[in-house]
């Protein structure tokens, strides 16, 4: 058994969203994405399905050009190879569940490419 919290060592940075691996299991990787208000992750996609769960804040989640407003507690799934983007309407914390086959480094690269 492993235990952690999405709120342990929570850090927001000014230049880009902050990506942290919170937990890794035999089938998934649980990632925390900490957004300051106005920060974005530009359009990107992954080859694998994902689950996005908004733990705190408010996010505009774009899928194929259509914008969806997510509020605290909202959760969604997205199949692989679907372009999507994120914009923080306020300081926000996102739980991202990745396939074990996917890479946190890929998510970090999206954050780096999106920094303001």
Secondary structure, 3 states (H helix, E strand, C coil): CCCCCCCCCCCCCCCCCEEEEEEECCCEEEEEEEECCCCEEEEECCCCCEEEEEEECEEEEEECCEEEEEECCCEEEECCCCCEEEEECCCEEEEEEEECCCCHHHHHHHHHHHCC
